[in-house]
Amino acid sequence: MRELNKQYLLKVWKDGKGDEALRISLRELCSQETLYFSDTRKVLEHLQTIGKRNNS
Protein backbone atom coordinates (compact mmCIF):
# COMPACT_ATOMS: atom_id res chain seq x y z
CA MET A 1 0.00 0.00 0.00
CA ARG A 2 1.37 3.42 -0.96
CA GLU A 3 1.07 6.35 1.40
CA LEU A 4 -1.44 8.96 0.28
CA ASN A 5 -0.34 12.48 1.07
CA LYS A 6 -2.12 15.10 -1.00
CA GLN A 7 -3.38 18.49 0.04
CA TYR A 8 -6.44 20.14 -1.43
CA LEU A 9 -8.14 23.48 -1.13
CA LEU A 10 -11.92 23.12 -1.19
CA LYS A 11 -14.07 26.17 -1.95
CA VAL A 12 -17.87 26.20 -1.83
CA TRP A 13 -20.07 29.12 -2.87
CA LYS A 14 -23.56 29.97 -4.08
CA ASP A 15 -24.01 31.33 -7.59
CA GLY A 16 -27.65 32.38 -7.73
CA LYS A 17 -30.73 30.93 -6.04
CA GLY A 18 -31.84 27.39 -5.28
CA ASP A 19 -29.99 24.09 -4.95
CA GLU A 20 -28.66 24.30 -8.50
CA ALA A 21 -26.66 27.40 -7.55
CA LEU A 22 -24.05 25.51 -5.49
CA ARG A 23 -20.53 25.67 -6.92
CA ILE A 24 -17.49 23.78 -5.64
CA SER A 25 -13.84 23.88 -6.61
CA LEU A 26 -11.16 21.45 -5.53
CA ARG A 27 -7.52 22.48 -6.08
CA GLU A 28 -4.65 20.06 -5.64
CA LEU A 29 -2.03 22.29 -4.02
CA CYS A 30 1.12 20.66 -5.43
CA SER A 31 0.07 20.61 -9.11
CA GLN A 32 -2.38 23.55 -8.86
CA GLU A 33 -4.88 21.48 -10.89
CA THR A 34 -8.40 22.76 -10.18
CA LEU A 35 -11.60 20.83 -10.77
CA TYR A 36 -15.07 22.37 -10.60
CA PHE A 37 -18.28 20.70 -9.46
CA SER A 38 -21.92 21.64 -9.01
CA ASP A 39 -22.85 18.55 -6.99
CA THR A 40 -21.40 17.54 -3.60
CA ARG A 41 -21.82 13.84 -4.44
CA LYS A 42 -19.50 14.20 -7.41
CA VAL A 43 -16.81 15.81 -5.23
CA LEU A 44 -17.02 12.90 -2.77
CA GLU A 45 -16.92 10.35 -5.61
CA HIS A 46 -13.82 12.05 -7.01
CA LEU A 47 -12.06 11.98 -3.61
CA GLN A 48 -12.98 8.31 -3.12
CA THR A 49 -11.55 7.49 -6.54
CA ILE A 50 -8.26 9.17 -5.61
CA GLY A 51 -8.11 7.17 -2.39
CA LYS A 52 -8.82 3.87 -4.15
CA ARG A 53 -6.15 4.53 -6.83
CA ASN A 54 -3.49 5.18 -4.19
CA ASN A 55 -4.39 2.14 -2.08
CA SER A 56 -3.64 -0.27 -4.93
LINDARA-V564739 format. One record per pair of residues at least 4 apart in sequence whose C-alpha atoms are under 6 Angstrom apart, sorted by the first residue. I is the first residue (numbers start at 0). J is the second residue. D is the distance in Angstrom with one decimal. If there is no record, write none. Layout:
# LINDARA-V564739
{{I J D} {I J D}}
This chain:
# LINDARA-V564739
{{0 54 5.3} {6 28 5.7} {7 26 5.3} {7 27 4.6} {7 28 5.6} {8 25 5.7} {8 26 5.1} {9 24 5.8} {9 25 4.7} {10 23 5.6} {10 24 5.2} {11 22 5.8} {11 23 4.5} {12 21 6.0} {12 22 5.3} {13 20 5.3} {13 21 4.7} {13 22 6.0} {14 20 4.7} {15 20 5.1} {16 20 5.6} {21 37 5.6} {22 37 4.7} {23 35 5.7} {23 36 5.0} {23 37 6.0} {24 34 5.6} {24 35 4.4} {25 33 5.6} {25 34 5.3} {26 31 5.9} {26 32 5.6} {26 33 4.2} {27 31 5.3} {27 32 5.4}}
